[in-house]
Amino acid sequence: MADVLLDLPETLRSELKEPMGAIYTDTAALLADAGEPLVAVGDMVTYHLLEAGRVPDLALVDEQTKRSAVDSDVTAAITGFDRTVAVANPAGTLTSELLEAMRAGLDSDATTLVDVDGEEDLAALPAVLMVSETASVVYGQPDEGMVLVTPDGAVRDRVRSILSRMDGDSQAVFDAISSRE
C-alpha cells in the first residue's frame, strides 16, 4: 500500500482546471521559452518533448491520457532517459514514494523517468515547489495543449494554497519538497 500523504478533495478539482501558465500547442515554441531544468508531467507532454529532441530532466508518466491508455507507439517512444524509477501513486493523491522519486531525480545529474503505477497528474504541484525559478514544469491541459509553468512567487503561492487545502498531511509534503525552496 502506497504511503498517501495528500488526497485531492472533490472541492478542489475545479480549481486545478485553471492553467498555472501559458498554454502551447507548438512544442518548439514551448522549448524556446522553457527554462532549466525541465520537468514534464504526463505521457503526451513527455512524448512531444522527446519527439522535438528534448529529453526532460525529470518526466513522470502513467501510460494514461484522459483516463484511457496511451497508444503503444507513444509508450514505445518514451525512451532515452538515463534511469527509470517505478513508484505507486493512486489517482488523486501524492505519496511519499512519488515525492522521493521526484526529489532524487531532480538532485541527480541523470535524466529520470518516473513510471507511476496509478496517476501522475498531481505531480506538477510539488514539482513547482521543488525546482528553482529558472526551471520549467510542463503538464498537459486536456484538449488544449501543454502548460508551461514558470515557478515564480505567485505560482508557488497558489500551489502552496492548494496543497495546504488537500486532505492529509500537507506539512509532510512541504517537508519532503523543501530542500530546494
Secondary structure as UniProt FT lines:
FT   STRAND          4..7
FT   HELIX           10..13
FT   HELIX           14..17
FT   STRAND          22..24
FT   HELIX           27..33
FT   STRAND          38..41
FT   HELIX           43..51
FT   TURN            52..53
FT   STRAND          58..61
FT   STRAND          64..65
FT   TURN            66..67
FT   STRAND          68..69
FT   HELIX           72..77
FT   STRAND          83..89
FT   TURN            91..92
FT   STRAND          93..95
FT   HELIX           96..107
FT   STRAND          112..118
FT   HELIX           121..123
FT   HELIX           124..130
FT   TURN            133..134
FT   STRAND          136..141
FT   TURN            142..144
FT   STRAND          145..149
FT   HELIX           153..165
FT   STRAND          167..168
FT   HELIX           170..177
FT   TURN            178..179
//
